[in-house]
Amino acid sequence: MRIKRLLPLVFLLMQGCATPGLRGTGDLGVVVERATGKVQVVETTGRSVLGEVAGLGDLSHATVVFSRDERYAYVFGRDGGLTKVDVLSRRIVKRVVQSGNSIGGAISTDGKLVAAANYMPGGVKFFNSDTLEQVAEIPAIGKDGKGSKVVGLVDAPGDRFVFTLYDAGEIWLADMKDPTHPVVSKFTGIGKEPYDALITPNSRYYVAGLFGENGLALLDLWHPEKGVKRILGDYGKGEQRLPVYKMPHLEGWGFYDHYAFVPGVGHHEVVVIDTNTWTQAAAIPVAGQPVFVVGQPGSHRIWVNFAFPDNGAVQVIDAATRQVIKTLQPGLGVLFLEFTPRGENVWVSARDSGKLVVYDTADFKKLTELPSDKPSGIFFTPRAHKIGW
Amino acid sequence: MTGHTYKLARFFPLPPLAMMVLLVCGNVLADVGGKMAAPLPQRQAYLINMVREDCGSCHGLTLKGGLGPSLLPQALQGKDANSLAQTILNGRTGTPMPPWKPFLSEAEAAWIVEKLLQGFPDAN
């Protein structure tokens, strides 16, 4: 009698074992634990860590792109490792060590090609996103005949990729529609030491930041024949530039109307650029040298984190009034901010405090803290559908 | 000056007074017998983390190089220890290398160079 009553339960349990709960991946993400070569798989609905995937090599400065079905994370490690991680089963599907020293990656419009930007030897390699087999390579030999480190690799519409040669000071636009025959347009003499680049949210402009001189290099992807234009060449002219303890990132600039908010290199400022004229509209004083200046989705708020030694703070700017409206202290060594796709929460990594901190962006209340081993980048799966991320 | 102290205090995991004593003693000890004294163990752990993580943002967490050059023993072989320490303290004009003097004593820079030349310890 008793057993009979239990039978349905037993049956249910067995079913449970046979079919692990189906779930989507739209609320998942990966967090890079840079010192231990692991990524955490997190979910943003219940705000929790689902598990870890180990064995990804040196993940300092690691970056991630996602497959178009938001199931696979391609993790680019500093040691040249490219790892395809299944975020559902939390397993490594495939891993290749594709160069000696890598910096970033991108995925083609059709999702078929994964591209890795390399320092040593400098260039971009392209891989089949299913198998990670290499299908093409573009060595970064500048006009000077020397090999160059590659930075600021982004994907652009039409299976194109744009990247920048740090040592040579060039921007290259590669059409990869036919991966066996890359068509590369080269723009030389764009400026000294371009350190990073981004593509604007409308996918029209590719902008590279210059470290070795003032200003930014701008390429109109709708009119590449017009060449690269220097903008903001006067920024900070005649002022003493502060030593830079961490290179700023350009990815994820904040936008408000036609104004872009960007890190002021060597200054404790966020620079506001009028993108109609590509001239400086204002400079907003902030708590340190900005590293990331990112727009909160669905809002006119811009969030900023800072370089050493001011990397304990996060500031929020109201883009309309250009005022800092909030200063948060999430922990020590704040490296990264990632918004949930609709911007209601922001996840912050505090490397030296060993934690992730999640805030409600409406009232800046801390929602939760999650332990993480020296976390750096946080990447949520909806990036799969953002051009140039 | 207050701003400066505030910044340092935020950055160092020690109260300002203890930090000043440490810095002053560090400098005094540095000259004893012409040999630089090693930093105290707690400070060593802090410096190791700083080199791995903050220097690592350009030179790579494993220090094999990134935007900045490799800091592995084989890459530094034959380079003068004193000039390496000066590069750490004063930076290198014409390159992105910044001066770390606001955050490090001479003895600490010398200690970092010594460890780099031997193969830098892990943070954990």
Interface residues (C-beta under 8 A of the other chain):
Chain A: R34 A35 D58 L59 S60 H61 R78 D79 N101 I103 Y119 M120 K149 V151 Y166 E193 Y195 F211 P243 V244 Y245 K246 M247 F308 P309 D310 G312 G333 R351 D352 K374
Chain B: K7 L8 R10 F11 N49 R52 E53 D54 G56 S57 C58 G60 L61 T62 K64 G65 G66 L67 G91 P96 P98 P99 F103 A123 N124
